[in-house]
Amino acid sequence: MIYATGRDLLMAYIRGQYKNAELYPLILSIYFIAVLAAFLNVQFQLGDVSFVISLIFLAVAVGYILYGFKRKYVYVRRIGLGLTLFSTGKLFLFDLGFLTETSKILAYFCFGLVLLGISYIYQKVSSSQNEQVQKEK
């Protein structure tokens, strides 16, 4: 009940001030990333296995991109793409220095497949949305 009331108040404020309801999911997505990072570091103590953190962030990024396309939230898709860049950069700049050769190969393979999947999904859904917009005109 408190969540529903707080959500309604926050949505009314956002619509009144900014005239854009897309800020609500943007704020929640940023908050979720911060909570997820804190939870992974403090509760699971995955500091020694930072490759797993990169994989989790990459999975969250895929979820944000899919959710952004489903609900037509551009900012959430951009957060997903930014999180993809962050997790890939973290993999190359930090995580690979602490992995064995086999783990490096596995990391390249996993990230490559996921990034190819993101690219494919992004192109397919983006082109289908553009076709829908052109049909409406």
C-alpha positions in Angstrom: 0.0 0.0 0.0 2.9 2.4 0.9 4.6 1.5 -2.4 1.5 2.3 -4.5 0.9 5.6 -2.7 4.5 6.6 -3.0 4.6 5.6 -6.6 1.5 7.7 -7.3 2.9 10.7 -5.5 6.3 10.4 -7.3 4.6 10.0 -10.7 2.4 13.1 -10.1 5.5 15.1 -9.1 7.5 13.9 -12.2 4.6 14.6 -14.6 4.0 18.0 -13.0 7.6 19.2 -13.0 9.2 17.5 -16.1 6.2 16.4 -18.2 8.0 13.1 -18.9 6.9 9.9 -17.1 10.0 8.1 -18.4 12.0 9.5 -15.6 10.4 7.2 -13.1 11.8 3.9 -14.6 15.1 5.7 -15.2 15.4 6.6 -11.6 14.4 3.1 -10.5 16.9 1.5 -12.9 19.8 3.6 -11.6 18.7 2.8 -8.0 18.6 -0.9 -8.9 22.1 -0.8 -10.3 23.5 0.8 -7.1 21.6 -1.6 -4.9 22.8 -4.6 -7.0 26.4 -3.5 -6.8 26.3 -3.0 -3.1 24.5 -6.3 -2.6 27.0 -8.2 -4.7 30.0 -6.7 -2.9 28.7 -6.8 0.7 26.3 -9.7 0.9 27.9 -12.2 -1.5 31.5 -10.8 -1.1 32.2 -11.3 -4.7 35.2 -9.0 -4.7 37.5 -11.9 -5.5 35.4 -13.1 -8.4 34.8 -9.8 -10.1 34.3 -11.6 -13.5 31.0 -12.9 -12.1 30.0 -9.3 -11.2 30.7 -8.3 -14.8 28.6 -11.1 -16.1 25.7 -10.2 -13.8 25.9 -6.5 -14.9 25.9 -7.7 -18.5 22.7 -9.8 -17.9 21.1 -6.8 -16.2 22.0 -4.7 -19.2 20.3 -7.1 -21.5 17.2 -7.0 -19.3 17.2 -3.2 -19.4 17.5 -3.2 -23.2 14.7 -5.7 -23.6 12.5 -3.8 -21.1 13.2 -0.5 -22.8 12.1 -1.9 -26.1 9.0 -3.5 -24.7 7.8 -0.4 -22.9 9.4 2.0 -25.4 11.6 3.7 -22.8 14.6 5.2 -24.6 16.4 6.2 -21.4 16.3 2.7 -20.0 17.7 1.3 -23.2 20.5 3.8 -23.0 21.2 2.8 -19.4 21.4 -0.8 -20.6 23.8 0.1 -23.4 25.9 2.2 -21.0 25.9 -0.7 -18.5 27.0 -3.0 -21.4 30.0 -0.7 -22.1 30.8 -0.5 -18.4 30.8 -4.2 -17.9 32.8 -4.9 -21.1 35.3 -2.2 -20.1 35.6 -3.6 -16.6 36.2 -7.0 -18.1 39.0 -5.8 -20.4 40.7 -3.4 -18.1 40.4 -5.1 -14.7 39.1 -8.7 -14.7 41.3 -10.3 -17.4 44.4 -9.5 -15.4 43.3 -11.9 -12.7 42.0 -14.8 -14.8 43.8 -17.9 -16.0 44.1 -18.6 -19.7 41.1 -20.9 -19.8 39.0 -18.4 -17.9 40.1 -15.7 -20.3 39.0 -17.7 -23.3 35.7 -18.5 -21.5 35.2 -14.8 -20.7 35.9 -13.7 -24.3 33.5 -16.3 -25.5 30.7 -15.4 -23.1 30.9 -11.7 -23.6 31.2 -12.0 -27.3 28.1 -14.1 -27.5 26.1 -11.8 -25.3 27.3 -8.7 -27.2 26.4 -10.2 -30.5 23.0 -11.1 -29.1 22.5 -7.6 -27.9 23.4 -6.2 -31.3 21.1 -8.6 -33.1 18.2 -7.9 -30.7 18.7 -4.2 -30.9 18.8 -4.1 -34.7 15.8 -6.4 -35.1 13.5 -4.6 -32.6 14.7 -1.2 -33.7 13.9 -1.9 -37.3 10.5 -3.4 -36.5 9.6 -0.3 -34.4 10.7 2.0 -37.3 8.4 0.0 -39.6 5.5 0.4 -37.2 6.1 4.1 -37.0 6.2 4.4 -40.8 2.9 2.4 -41.1 1.2 4.7 -38.7 2.2 7.8 -40.7 
